[in-house]
């Protein structure tokens, strides 16, 4: 059955449609914040309707709208979710761009503009493969497409909301996030904290004899937080090989051997510090916002407990508050059918033998894994252009990954791609 379904989907697939759709999606400035993607999602709804596919618009609040579409096969089989976010980060100043960030121009083998890599190229490929699969008569199982509004600010009104309200469930998920040639199957956790210190105000000309500066206490606290990086946490044996590959891949990509450590340690970034009122006053308050990424083998609460112990050992009085962004380290095992189906699809399309790796950042994949849905990310893009100026995606990459999605759909829904 696999070969029949695979060929049927590929026969219906026109990868050039994905290229044209990528350019069109870029022309919608779906910046988040503010996050109103209603016009772009309405376009996708109409695009599917013109191809005979009904979809639903689901909105937790005005402007924050998600699209859900289903294809039910005519025989039993698993359910595969295709997920992509349509929101993008702000484009910044126009002067930083060599082209119109919302022009959707195709030039010299590239599609240009904000979201080209993250992730309208992958989203267009998923939509195109979804449409092709809808035209296959003997498709088994069920295929679900979700176009979500809120990945860039955490997913609470996008993927997370769809899962928590029971709108979406499945046996596996493919997210079209950019991955280069190595799909990703795991992510470090994210632990964002706000540290607060209090001081005793005084005239600045009498410091440090008179008064107690909250800023000075915070400086010691931040220096303490950075020491968390020195601790290496135990690694679950079942993922040790994937972690090793991930380290090798990152070091090869960036050319910095020390980067191998980020997969085994808590990384720390003090992104924001605020304190004091005037230059000539001893500050009575200070706040710092800290971004920590938590490795596999521990949890956020253990890291925070360790931080409290370190601060207490230095005699520092610091209030610790958890911020909105919090996730735990997560992964999907390489043996899962959805992973093996994608790897099979890559072999079919390109002939390449690739191995999945882990990420040091986060995405909506964590929400699916929290709900017990094995998830893999793979998609076109240039990783060094994410969230920066002059974002672009190669036309050939969009074409190739669209074909991979079609193959992976066939492999997963027939339950046989992993044996390819």
C-alpha positions as CSV (number, residue, x, y, z in Angstrom):
1,X,0.0,0.0,0.0
2,X,2.9,2.4,0.8
3,X,4.2,2.6,-2.7
4,X,0.7,3.1,-4.1
5,X,-0.2,5.9,-1.8
6,X,3.2,7.5,-2.1
7,X,3.0,7.6,-5.9
8,X,-0.6,8.8,-5.8
9,X,0.3,11.8,-3.6
10,X,3.4,12.6,-5.6
11,X,1.4,12.5,-8.8
12,X,-1.0,15.1,-7.3
13,X,1.8,17.2,-5.9
14,X,2.9,20.4,-7.7
15,X,5.8,21.8,-5.6
16,X,5.8,25.0,-7.6
17,X,2.4,25.8,-5.9
18,X,4.3,25.8,-2.6
19,X,6.8,28.3,-4.0
20,X,4.0,30.6,-5.2
21,X,2.1,30.1,-1.9
22,X,5.2,31.0,0.1
23,X,5.6,34.3,-1.7
24,X,1.9,35.1,-1.3
25,X,1.9,34.3,2.5
26,X,4.9,36.6,3.0
27,X,2.9,39.5,1.6
28,X,0.7,39.3,4.7
29,X,2.5,41.2,7.5
30,X,1.5,38.8,10.3
31,X,3.8,40.4,12.9
32,X,3.4,39.1,16.5
33,X,3.2,41.2,18.5
34,X,0.6,42.6,17.9
35,X,-0.5,39.2,16.4
36,X,-3.6,39.9,14.3
37,X,-3.3,37.2,11.6
38,X,-7.0,37.1,10.6
39,X,-6.5,38.4,7.0
40,X,-3.8,35.8,6.3
41,X,-5.8,32.9,7.8
42,X,-8.8,34.0,5.8
43,X,-6.7,33.8,2.7
44,X,-5.6,30.2,3.6
45,X,-9.3,29.3,4.3
46,X,-10.2,30.6,0.8
47,X,-7.2,28.9,-0.8
48,X,-8.3,25.5,0.6
49,X,-12.0,26.1,-0.3
50,X,-11.0,26.7,-3.9
51,X,-9.5,23.3,-3.9
52,X,-12.5,21.6,-2.4
53,X,-11.4,21.4,1.2
54,X,-13.5,22.7,4.1
55,X,-11.8,24.3,7.1
56,X,-12.7,25.9,10.4
57,X,-11.6,29.2,11.9
58,X,-11.1,28.9,15.6
59,X,-10.3,32.1,17.6
60,X,-9.7,32.4,21.3
61,X,-10.1,36.2,20.8
62,X,-10.4,38.6,17.9
63,X,-7.4,38.7,15.6
64,X,-5.9,35.6,17.2
65,X,-7.3,33.1,14.8
66,X,-6.3,29.5,13.9
67,X,-7.3,27.3,11.0
68,X,-8.2,23.6,11.3
69,X,-8.8,21.3,8.4
70,X,-9.3,17.5,8.2
71,X,-9.0,14.8,5.6
72,X,-10.6,11.5,6.6
73,X,-9.5,8.5,4.7
74,X,-11.8,5.7,3.6
75,X,-10.0,3.0,5.6
76,X,-8.7,2.7,9.2
77,X,-5.3,4.2,10.0
78,X,-3.5,6.6,12.3
79,X,-4.0,10.4,12.5
80,X,-1.2,12.7,11.4
81,X,-1.1,16.4,12.3
82,X,0.6,18.9,10.0
83,X,1.3,22.0,12.0
84,X,2.7,25.4,11.0
85,X,2.5,28.9,12.5
86,X,1.6,31.9,10.3
87,X,2.8,34.6,12.7
88,X,6.2,36.2,12.3
89,X,8.5,38.4,14.4
90,X,8.5,42.1,13.6
91,X,10.5,43.1,10.6
92,X,12.3,46.0,12.4
93,X,13.5,49.1,10.6
94,X,13.0,49.1,6.8
95,X,16.6,50.5,6.4
96,X,18.0,47.2,7.5
97,X,16.5,45.3,4.6
98,X,17.9,44.9,1.1
99,X,14.4,44.1,-0.2
100,X,10.8,44.7,0.9
101,X,10.3,42.4,3.9
102,X,6.6,42.0,2.8
103,X,7.1,42.0,-1.0
104,X,7.3,38.2,-1.4
105,X,9.7,38.7,-4.2
106,X,11.3,35.6,-6.0
107,X,14.8,36.4,-7.2
108,X,17.9,34.5,-8.0
109,X,16.5,31.2,-6.7
110,X,15.2,32.6,-3.4
111,X,11.9,33.7,-2.0
112,X,12.6,36.9,0.0
113,X,10.9,38.4,3.0
114,X,10.0,38.2,6.7
115,X,8.8,34.7,7.5
116,X,10.4,33.1,4.4
117,X,12.4,30.7,6.7
118,X,10.4,31.0,9.9
119,X,8.2,29.5,8.7
120,X,6.0,30.4,5.7
121,X,8.1,28.3,3.4
122,X,7.5,25.2,5.5
123,X,3.8,26.1,6.0
124,X,3.3,26.5,2.3
125,X,4.9,23.1,1.7
126,X,2.6,21.5,4.3
127,X,-0.5,23.1,2.9
128,X,0.5,21.9,-0.6
129,X,1.1,18.4,0.5
130,X,-2.2,18.4,2.4
131,X,-4.1,19.4,-0.7
132,X,-2.3,16.7,-2.8
133,X,-3.2,14.1,-0.2
134,X,-6.9,15.2,-0.2
135,X,-7.1,14.1,-3.9
136,X,-6.0,10.5,-3.2
137,X,-9.0,8.2,-3.2
138,X,-7.7,5.3,-1.0
139,X,-6.0,7.4,1.7
140,X,-6.0,5.6,5.0
141,X,-6.3,7.2,8.4
142,X,-6.8,10.9,9.0
143,X,-4.7,14.0,8.1
144,X,-5.1,17.2,10.2
145,X,-3.8,20.6,9.2
146,X,-3.4,23.3,11.8
147,X,-2.3,26.8,10.8
148,X,-1.7,28.6,14.1
149,X,-1.5,32.3,15.1
150,X,0.8,32.4,18.2
151,X,4.0,30.5,18.1
152,X,6.3,33.5,18.3
153,X,4.9,34.6,21.7
154,X,4.6,31.2,23.2
155,X,1.6,29.4,21.6
156,X,-0.9,30.0,24.3
157,X,-3.5,31.2,21.8
158,X,-2.4,28.9,19.0
159,X,-1.2,25.3,19.3
160,X,-1.4,25.2,23.1
161,X,-5.0,26.5,23.0
162,X,-6.0,24.0,20.3
163,X,-4.6,21.1,22.3
164,X,-6.0,22.1,25.7
165,X,-9.5,22.7,24.3
166,X,-9.5,19.3,22.7
167,X,-9.8,20.7,19.1
168,X,-6.8,18.6,18.0
169,X,-5.3,15.3,18.8
170,X,-3.3,12.7,16.8
171,X,-0.8,9.9,16.7
172,X,2.1,12.0,15.4
173,X,2.9,15.5,14.2
174,X,5.1,17.1,11.6
175,X,5.9,20.8,12.1
176,X,7.4,22.6,9.1
177,X,9.9,24.6,11.2
178,X,13.3,25.1,9.4
179,X,15.8,22.3,10.1
180,X,18.4,22.4,7.3
181,X,19.2,18.7,6.5
182,X,18.7,17.4,10.1
183,X,15.2,17.1,11.4
184,X,14.8,17.9,15.1
185,X,13.1,15.7,17.7
186,X,13.9,17.3,21.0
187,X,14.2,20.7,22.7
188,X,15.7,22.1,25.9
189,X,13.3,23.5,28.5
190,X,12.8,27.2,28.9
191,X,12.8,28.7,32.4
192,X,12.3,32.5,32.5
193,X,12.6,34.2,35.9
194,X,12.4,37.7,37.3
195,X,14.8,38.4,40.2
196,X,14.0,41.3,42.5
197,X,16.3,43.0,45.1
198,X,15.5,45.7,47.6
199,X,17.9,48.3,49.0
200,X,18.0,51.3,51.4
201,X,18.0,54.7,49.5
202,X,20.5,57.4,50.3
203,X,22.3,60.3,48.7
204,X,24.7,58.9,46.1
205,X,27.6,61.0,47.3
206,X,27.6,59.0,50.6
207,X,27.6,55.5,48.9
208,X,28.8,52.9,49.7
209,X,29.1,53.9,53.4
210,X,25.5,55.1,53.7
211,X,22.6,53.2,52.1
212,X,22.4,49.8,50.6
213,X,22.1,49.6,46.8
214,X,19.7,47.1,45.3
215,X,21.6,47.4,42.0
216,X,24.8,46.2,43.7
217,X,23.0,43.3,45.3
218,X,21.5,42.4,41.9
219,X,25.0,42.5,40.3
220,X,26.1,39.8,42.7
221,X,22.9,37.9,42.1
222,X,23.2,37.9,38.3
223,X,26.9,36.8,38.6
224,X,25.6,33.9,40.8
225,X,23.0,32.9,38.2
226,X,25.6,32.6,35.5
227,X,27.5,30.1,37.7
228,X,24.6,27.6,37.1
229,X,26.3,27.0,33.7
230,X,29.2,25.3,35.5
231,X,27.1,22.4,36.6
232,X,26.6,19.4,34.3
233,X,23.4,17.5,34.8
234,X,22.8,13.8,34.3
235,X,21.8,12.7,30.8
236,X,19.1,10.0,30.2
237,X,21.0,7.1,28.5
238,X,18.3,6.6,25.9
239,X,19.1,10.0,24.3
240,X,22.8,10.1,24.8
241,X,23.6,9.3,21.1
242,X,21.1,12.0,19.8
243,X,22.7,14.5,22.1
244,X,26.2,13.6,20.8
245,X,25.0,14.1,17.2
246,X,23.4,17.4,18.2
247,X,26.7,18.6,19.7
248,X,28.6,17.6,16.6
249,X,26.1,19.3,14.3
250,X,26.1,22.6,16.2
251,X,29.9,22.8,16.5
252,X,30.2,22.1,12.8
253,X,27.7,24.7,11.9
254,X,29.1,27.5,14.1
255,X,32.8,26.5,14.3
256,X,33.0,27.0,18.1
257,X,33.9,23.8,20.0
258,X,32.7,25.2,23.3
259,X,29.1,25.2,22.0
260,X,28.9,21.5,22.6
261,X,28.3,22.3,26.3
262,X,24.9,23.9,25.7
263,X,23.2,20.5,25.3
264,X,24.4,19.4,28.8
265,X,24.2,22.5,30.8
266,X,21.8,25.3,31.8
267,X,22.5,28.3,29.6
268,X,21.9,31.7,31.2
269,X,21.1,35.1,29.8
270,X,20.3,38.2,31.8
271,X,18.3,39.9,29.1
272,X,16.8,42.8,31.0
273,X,17.9,44.8,34.1
274,X,16.0,47.7,35.6
275,X,16.8,49.6,38.8
276,X,17.0,52.9,40.5
277,X,15.5,56.3,39.9
278,X,18.3,58.8,39.6
279,X,22.1,58.7,39.1
280,X,22.7,60.5,42.4
281,X,20.4,58.2,44.5
282,X,21.3,54.8,46.0
283,X,18.8,52.4,44.3
284,X,16.1,51.0,46.6
285,X,15.0,48.4,44.0
286,X,16.2,46.4,41.0
287,X,14.8,43.8,38.7
288,X,16.5,41.4,36.3
289,X,14.8,39.1,33.8
290,X,16.7,35.9,33.2
291,X,16.4,33.4,30.4
292,X,17.6,29.9,31.3
293,X,17.4,26.9,29.0
294,X,17.2,23.6,30.8
295,X,18.9,20.4,29.5
296,X,17.4,16.9,29.5
297,X,17.9,15.0,32.8
298,X,16.6,17.8,35.0
299,X,13.6,20.1,35.4
300,X,13.0,23.8,35.8
301,X,12.0,23.4,39.5
302,X,15.3,21.6,40.2
303,X,17.3,24.4,38.6
304,X,15.4,27.1,40.5
305,X,16.0,25.2,43.8
306,X,19.7,25.1,42.9
307,X,19.7,28.8,42.3
308,X,18.0,29.5,45.6
309,X,20.7,27.5,47.4
310,X,23.5,29.4,45.6
311,X,22.0,32.8,46.5
312,X,21.5,31.8,50.1
313,X,25.0,30.5,50.4
314,X,26.2,34.0,49.4
315,X,23.9,35.7,51.8
316,X,21.9,37.4,49.0
317,X,18.2,38.3,49.6
318,X,16.6,37.9,46.2
319,X,12.9,37.4,45.3
320,X,12.4,34.9,42.5
321,X,9.3,35.0,40.3
322,X,8.5,32.7,37.4
323,X,7.6,34.5,34.2
324,X,5.1,33.4,31.6
325,X,7.5,31.3,29.4
326,X,8.1,28.0,31.1
327,X,8.6,24.6,29.5
328,X,10.3,21.4,30.4
329,X,13.0,19.5,28.4
330,X,11.2,17.3,25.9
331,X,11.9,14.8,23.1
332,X,10.5,12.2,20.8
333,X,12.5,9.0,20.4
334,X,14.0,8.3,17.0
335,X,12.1,5.0,16.8
336,X,8.7,6.7,16.7
337,X,6.8,6.1,13.5
338,X,6.5,9.8,12.7
339,X,10.2,10.2,12.9
340,X,11.0,7.2,10.8
341,X,8.4,8.3,8.2
342,X,10.1,11.6,7.8
343,X,13.5,10.0,7.5
344,X,12.0,7.6,4.9
345,X,10.6,10.5,3.0
346,X,13.9,12.3,2.9
347,X,15.6,9.1,1.6
348,X,12.9,8.8,-1.1
349,X,13.2,12.4,-2.3
350,X,16.9,13.1,-2.0
351,X,18.6,9.8,-1.4
352,X,20.2,11.2,1.8
353,X,20.6,9.3,5.0
354,X,20.1,11.7,7.8
355,X,19.9,11.4,11.6
356,X,17.6,13.6,13.8
357,X,19.1,16.0,16.4
358,X,17.9,18.1,19.3
359,X,17.4,21.8,19.5
360,X,18.8,24.3,22.0
361,X,15.7,26.6,21.6
362,X,11.9,26.0,21.8
363,X,8.9,25.9,19.5
364,X,5.3,24.6,19.5
365,X,6.7,21.0,19.4
366,X,6.8,21.1,23.2
367,X,3.0,21.5,23.4
368,X,2.4,18.4,21.3
369,X,4.9,16.3,23.3
370,X,3.2,17.5,26.5
371,X,0.0,16.0,25.2
372,X,1.7,12.8,24.4
373,X,1.9,13.3,20.6
374,X,5.3,12.3,19.1
375,X,6.6,15.3,17.1
376,X,9.3,16.0,14.5
377,X,10.3,19.3,12.9
378,X,11.7,19.5,9.4
379,X,11.4,22.3,6.9
380,X,13.2,24.6,4.5
381,X,15.1,27.6,5.5
382,X,18.4,29.4,6.3
383,X,18.8,29.2,10.1
384,X,21.2,32.1,10.3
385,X,18.5,34.4,8.9
386,X,15.8,33.6,11.5
387,X,14.6,36.8,13.2
388,X,17.1,38.9,11.4
389,X,17.2,41.2,8.4
390,X,17.1,39.9,4.8
391,X,15.4,36.7,5.6
392,X,15.0,34.3,2.7
393,X,14.4,30.7,1.7
394,X,15.7,28.8,-1.3
395,X,13.2,27.9,-3.9
396,X,14.7,24.4,-4.3
397,X,14.5,23.8,-0.6
398,X,10.8,24.6,-0.6
399,X,10.3,22.3,-3.5
400,X,12.2,19.4,-1.9
401,X,10.6,19.7,1.5
402,X,7.1,19.8,-0.1
403,X,8.0,16.4,-1.7
404,X,9.3,15.1,1.6
405,X,6.0,16.0,3.3
406,X,4.1,14.1,0.7
407,X,6.3,11.1,1.2
408,X,6.1,11.3,5.0
409,X,2.3,11.5,4.9
410,X,2.2,8.3,2.8
411,X,4.7,6.5,5.1
412,X,2.9,7.4,8.3
413,X,-0.7,6.9,7.3
414,X,0.1,3.5,5.8
415,X,2.1,2.5,8.9
416,X,4.9,1.4,6.7
417,X,7.3,4.3,6.1
418,X,9.4,3.3,9.0
419,X,10.2,0.0,7.3
420,X,11.4,1.7,4.1
